[in-house]
């Protein structure tokens, strides 16, 4: 049997295999079951757990080795984005429902970047989500959980390290249940 492979496809295959290996290494259990036996969209084999089996299925779908049966919103079909969503959901505390935030850039001079904060109550205690300063005006919260409401706020940080007050009012986001 003869194989023909471009560097681009080989790179994608290696990336997808690496993501599958990450899923295997971490250990991964996510229990999306409810009283009505609804499954997470990332639970591709619908066994009630998002784990390495689902990562492998997503990888095979993205590579075209099996038919695309994934119905994960916002992925545009079976692709590396689908695989990443399933890997994210399989990690401890992960979610198949990431929250994508966008905001208007600050007009203040010397803005170095932004911090994103989240709370489960409006006006409550906010937790910083980003590990390092964001330079773009978009952020994906990959830890949001189905059925939960979160309140998001953003701050601007200048080149001297001064941080603005939280954006107001905080923006609520209701994360759908599968």
C-alpha positions in Angstrom: 0.0 0.0 0.0 1.4 3.4 -1.0 0.8 6.5 1.1 1.0 10.1 -0.2 1.0 12.8 2.4 1.6 16.6 2.3 3.4 18.4 5.1 0.2 20.3 5.9 -1.9 17.1 6.3 0.9 15.4 8.2 1.1 18.4 10.6 -2.7 18.2 11.1 -2.5 14.5 11.7 0.3 14.9 14.3 -1.6 17.8 16.0 -4.8 15.7 16.2 -2.9 12.6 17.4 -1.2 14.8 20.0 -4.5 16.1 21.2 -5.8 12.6 21.5 -2.7 11.6 23.5 -3.2 14.6 25.8 -6.8 13.3 26.4 -5.4 9.9 27.1 -2.7 11.2 29.4 -4.9 13.4 31.5 -7.5 10.8 32.5 -10.7 12.7 31.8 -14.1 12.2 33.2 -17.0 14.5 32.5 -20.5 13.5 33.6 -23.1 15.4 31.6 -26.1 13.2 32.4 -29.3 14.6 33.7 -32.6 13.1 34.8 -33.6 12.9 31.1 -30.4 11.2 30.0 -29.3 14.2 27.8 -25.8 13.8 26.5 -23.2 16.5 26.0 -22.6 17.2 22.3 -19.0 16.3 23.0 -20.0 12.8 24.2 -19.7 11.4 20.7 -20.4 7.8 21.6 -23.1 8.8 24.1 -21.8 6.6 26.9 -22.4 9.4 29.5 -18.7 10.4 29.8 -16.5 12.6 27.6 -13.2 10.9 27.5 -10.3 9.6 25.3 -12.8 7.5 23.3 -14.6 10.7 22.3 -11.3 12.4 21.5 -10.4 9.5 19.2 -13.8 9.6 17.5 -13.5 13.4 16.9 -9.9 12.9 15.6 -11.1 10.2 13.1 -14.0 12.4 12.0 -11.7 15.4 11.4 -9.3 13.2 9.4 -12.2 11.8 7.3 -11.5 8.3 8.6 -15.1 8.0 9.8 -18.3 9.9 9.0 -19.0 13.2 10.7 -21.7 12.7 13.3 -20.6 15.5 15.7 -23.2 18.2 16.3 -21.2 20.7 18.3 -22.3 24.3 17.7 -19.8 26.7 16.4 -17.3 24.2 15.0 -18.3 24.3 11.4 -18.4 20.5 11.0 -15.8 18.0 11.8 -12.4 19.8 12.0 -9.5 20.5 14.4 -11.9 22.8 16.2 -14.2 19.9 16.9 -11.3 17.9 18.3 -10.2 20.8 20.5 -13.7 21.2 21.9 -13.9 17.5 22.8 -10.4 17.6 24.3 -11.4 20.7 26.3 -14.6 18.9 27.5 -12.7 15.8 28.5 -10.2 17.7 30.8 -11.2 18.0 34.4 -13.5 21.0 34.8 -13.7 21.3 31.0 -16.7 22.2 29.0 -18.2 21.6 25.6 -19.8 25.0 25.8 -17.0 27.6 25.8 -18.1 31.2 26.2 -16.6 33.5 23.6 -16.2 37.1 24.7 -15.5 40.2 22.6 -15.3 43.8 23.6 -14.4 47.2 22.1 -10.8 48.3 22.6 -10.0 51.0 25.1 -9.3 54.4 23.6 -7.0 55.3 26.5 -3.4 55.9 25.6 -0.7 53.3 26.5 -3.0 50.3 26.9 -0.9 47.2 27.2 -3.7 44.7 27.3 -6.8 43.4 29.1 -7.8 41.1 31.9 -11.1 39.1 32.0 -13.0 38.4 35.2 -15.9 36.1 35.9 -18.4 35.7 38.8 -21.4 33.6 39.4 -23.3 36.5 40.8 -23.7 40.0 39.5 -21.6 42.3 41.6 -20.1 39.3 43.4 -16.5 38.4 43.8 -14.8 38.2 40.4 -12.0 35.7 39.5 -9.4 36.6 36.9 -9.6 34.0 34.0 -6.5 34.8 31.9 -3.0 33.9 33.1 -1.3 36.6 31.2 -2.3 40.0 29.8 -4.5 39.7 26.7 -3.5 41.9 23.7 -6.6 41.1 21.6 -10.2 42.1 22.4 -11.5 38.5 22.5 -11.3 35.7 25.0 -12.6 32.2 25.1 -13.7 30.9 28.5 -13.3 27.1 28.1 -14.3 26.3 31.7 -17.9 27.5 31.5 -20.4 24.8 32.6 -23.8 23.9 31.1 -26.8 25.4 32.9 -24.7 28.0 34.8 -25.0 31.8 34.5 -21.8 33.7 34.7 -21.1 37.5 34.8 -18.1 38.8 32.9 -16.2 42.0 33.3 -13.0 43.3 31.5 -10.3 45.7 32.7 -7.7 47.6 30.7 -4.1 47.6 31.9 -1.7 50.3 30.9 2.0 50.0 30.1 2.8 51.0 33.8 0.7 48.1 35.1 -2.2 50.3 36.3 -5.5 48.4 36.0 -8.8 50.1 35.3 -12.0 49.4 37.2 -14.2 46.5 35.9 -16.3 47.2 32.9 -19.8 48.1 34.0 -22.4 46.6 34.0 -21.0 43.1 34.0 -22.2 41.0 31.0 -24.3 38.0 31.9 -24.0 34.7 30.0 -26.4 31.8 30.4 -24.6 28.6 29.3 -27.0 26.2 27.6 -27.6 22.7 28.9 -26.6 20.2 26.2 
